[in-house]
Amino acid sequence: MEKIDSLIGQCAGADVVVLPELANSGYNFTSKEQARESSEEVGKGPFSEFLLSKCRQYGFHLVAGINERDGDSLYNSSILVSSDGIIGKYRKMHLFWNEPDFYQSGNLGLPIFDLGFCKLGMLICFDWIHPEVWRIMAMKGADLICHPSNLVLPGLCQKAIPVHAMMNRIYVITANRVGAEGDKTFTGMSVIADPKGDVIHQASQSEEEAGIVDLDVTLARDKMMTPLNHLFDDRRPEEYALLCEKK
Amino acid sequence: MEKIDSLIGQCAGADVVVLPELANSGYNFTSKEQARESSEEVGKGPFSEFLLSKCRQYGFHLVAGINERDGDSLYNSSILVSSDGIIGKYRKMHLFWNEPDFYQSGNLGLPIFDLGFCKLGMLICFDWIHPEVWRIMAMKGADLICHPSNLVLPGLCQKAIPVHAMMNRIYVITANRVGAEGDKTFTGMSVIADPKGDVIHQASQSEEEAGIVDLDVTLARDKMMTPLNHLFDDRRPEEYALLCEKK
């Protein structure tokens, strides 16, 4: 929280600020007990209160990865906070590596939140490799997908994000972590991509920093790839049944 | 056919050779009549015969875009040919720009062909922007997707192809056209990407050329992104229903 506090003032005046995955706990747990110690019930712990206080101080919305406790279960979650309180929550749907040792899989679907100035969805880290969820969120009207991350596979996600943005005509903000924790090194290079697939901000590989860009949501709401090709009207869902077949 | 003939000898010894979209007709038709004139019934016209003769001469398999006539209908198709004859056919599912003026949408699904040394699927040009079909073909066991193209949007597909390859752990060969036809300029930069998302061959923007690479299908059959993450077992199809909802 001290580190976030020292950087977040640079984002005064922004509408939406995105922090990395599990920003209240770190990532590389050695036991379920350790994971549990740093978890909190959303809206009822010190990290939720801290985020709310920052939203009230600066007037922005915050998206932050959070180690969420719900009864006996933990979730790798992302929350959307405004000065009015907790607006929404997403629980990571595709867990990475040994995360199932600590976390339940996400069970809240793929919600979109209408902030008036922008429709916002959240995905977390390894969700990046499943194009299904990016498509679904775009089809549900997301202008912007905020993507708190603790990426460790070198450069793969950072290469995919502009393509997700382009194929779905949306903005994506991937807020990644830098530095190391135990045997895991995080790859930094946080990226903001626009609906044309251009990278409009790229952070460094090793430094903690805040980057600010302007987004034009009208660009994300224009789904015409050519004057005759609407990205979603062109879809052939009757041909995609295999994607939805239960295991 | 003369142009293809002059280059294709360089591919002697290859297992699979991929040609661009609509390789027997050109792309930029001004009327349905013009499109019809250069079309042929698969397996029964001069282009099919030419491809078969080349397969017999060199012993390879050919994938080629073809302006296909079937009764009163035209299809923007891709065929797979061996020295034994026509093995398979794919009809473009997502038509681009004014193509619906000439072509019916593909109605043969997303077939995969097992050649013994490799399981092969075909997609055509603008299919690139629909991640659904790449995922489906990979789930159906494609090691390699051959992607005849006449790309005109600058650089977008070429950026997406390595990401499709990486997200699905498959090989992709995009054989694109160079040069211009009427008001359309084709973007070249044919690309071969491997299951790690690396570009293992990239052709030039403006020259007709043949490129040959070795593919290791065992790499495409290993769907473990980490020791604990199987790309397809990790999927959450119960959460993807929107992708398959009929219009």
Interface residues (C-beta under 8 A of the other chain):
Chain A: M93 H94 L95 F96 W97 N98 P100 S105 G109 L110 F126 I129 H130 P131 E132 V133 W134 R135 I136 M139 K140 L153 L156 K159 A160 P162 V163 M166 M167 G197 M225 T226 P227 L228 N229 L231 D234 R235 R236 P237 E238 E239 Y240 A241 L242 L243 C244 E245 K246 K247
Chain B: M93 H94 L95 F96 W97 N98 P100 S105 G109 L110 F126 I129 H130 P131 E132 V133 W134 R135 I136 M139 K140 L153 L156 K159 A160 P162 V163 M166 M167 G197 M225 T226 P227 L228 N229 L231 D234 R235 R236 P237 E238 E239 Y240 A241 L242 L243 C244 E245 K246 K247
